[in-house]
Amino acid sequence: VQLQASGGGLVQAGGSLSLSCASSGSIASINRMGWYRQAPGKQREWVVFIFSGGNTTYTDSVKGRFTISRDNAKNTVLLQMNSLKPEDTAVYYCIALQGWSTFWGQGTLVTVSS
């Protein structure tokens, strides 16, 4: 599985962005897909997961602002980010976990200006 993340960019605080993670293969059977992020000078941190059944789990700092969805027909996972804050600035990486295998996308930069 190869993952291609896109959709990052520069946005003002309070604005919105939508990230996309496109898979080279089918995602229908992938147990978990989601996003991590890495802010400048910080460790990579988990943001959100979506499970094959559609359940989701979010880190507390993005609850109510970010929404993840998956389109199995298009082999794509989307992350809608609203009410963005400067502290959301980071490189966002999509991830897919299937059994013992972990696949990472290349990252897309999100910059939120104050």
N, C-alpha and C positions, 0 to 999 in steps of 0.2 A: 504494500500500500504506500503510495506517495501522496503527500498532502500539500496543497498549494493554498497558502493564506493570502488574502487580499483585502483591500478596503480601508487600510489605515490612511492617516493624513493629519492635517492640522485643523483644529477646531477650537472655538472659543469656549470658555467655561459656560456650562449650561446647554451646550449644543449636543448634537447627536452624530453618531457614526454607526455604520453597519459593516461588520467584518464577515467575510465569507471564507470557508475552508472547503475546498473541492478535493475530493479523493479520486485517485486514478482507478480505484476499484470499488466494488459494491460496499456500502456501509451498512447494509440491512442487518448483517449478522454481527457487527462490531458491538461489543458489550457496552463500552463507554467511549464517548467522544467529548471533547471539551476544549477549554482554553486555559493557558497559563500566561503570565506576564512577567516581565523583568524590567523594573525601573532602573534608571542609571545609578550605578553604585550599589545596587541591592541584589539579593538573591531572587531567583525565579520563584514565583508564587502561584499557587493554584487559584483559579478564578471561578470556574464553573464546569460541571459535568452534565451531560445528558445521556441517559441510558437507553438501551435498545427498546425498552418498553415505553419510552417517552418521559419517564420521571427525570426530574432535574434537581440539582443541588448547587447552591451558590455560596461563595464566601460572603461573610456578613457585610463587608464594605460595599458590595455592589447590589445587594438585595433591593428589589424595588426599582432599580435603575437599569439593570442589564437583563436581557431576555435571550435565552438560547433556544434554537429550534433546529430540527433536522429534517431534511427532505430526502428520504431514501431513494426516491425515483431519480433524483438529480445527483445523488451521492454527495450531498453538500450539507454542511452545518453552518448556520448563521448565528451571529451574535449581534443583537441590536443593543446599542449602548446609548442611553439617554441621560440627560442631566449630568453630563460629564464634568469632572472636576480636575483641577491641575494634578492632583495626586493619582489620577488614572493614567498619566503619561507613562508610557512603557512600550517595549516591544512585545506584541501579543503573539503567542505561539499556539497553534492548534495541535491537538494530540488525539491519538486513537489508541485504545487499549483493547487487545483481543487475546485472551488467554495469557501466555507468558510474554507476548510481544507488545512492544510500545513503538509507536510511530509518531514522529514529530514533523510539523511543517516548518518552513524556513523563517517564519516570523514576519510581522508587519508592524510598522511603527505608528503609534498613536501619540500625538502631541496635543495637549490641552493647554491653551494659553489663558492666563488670568486676566 
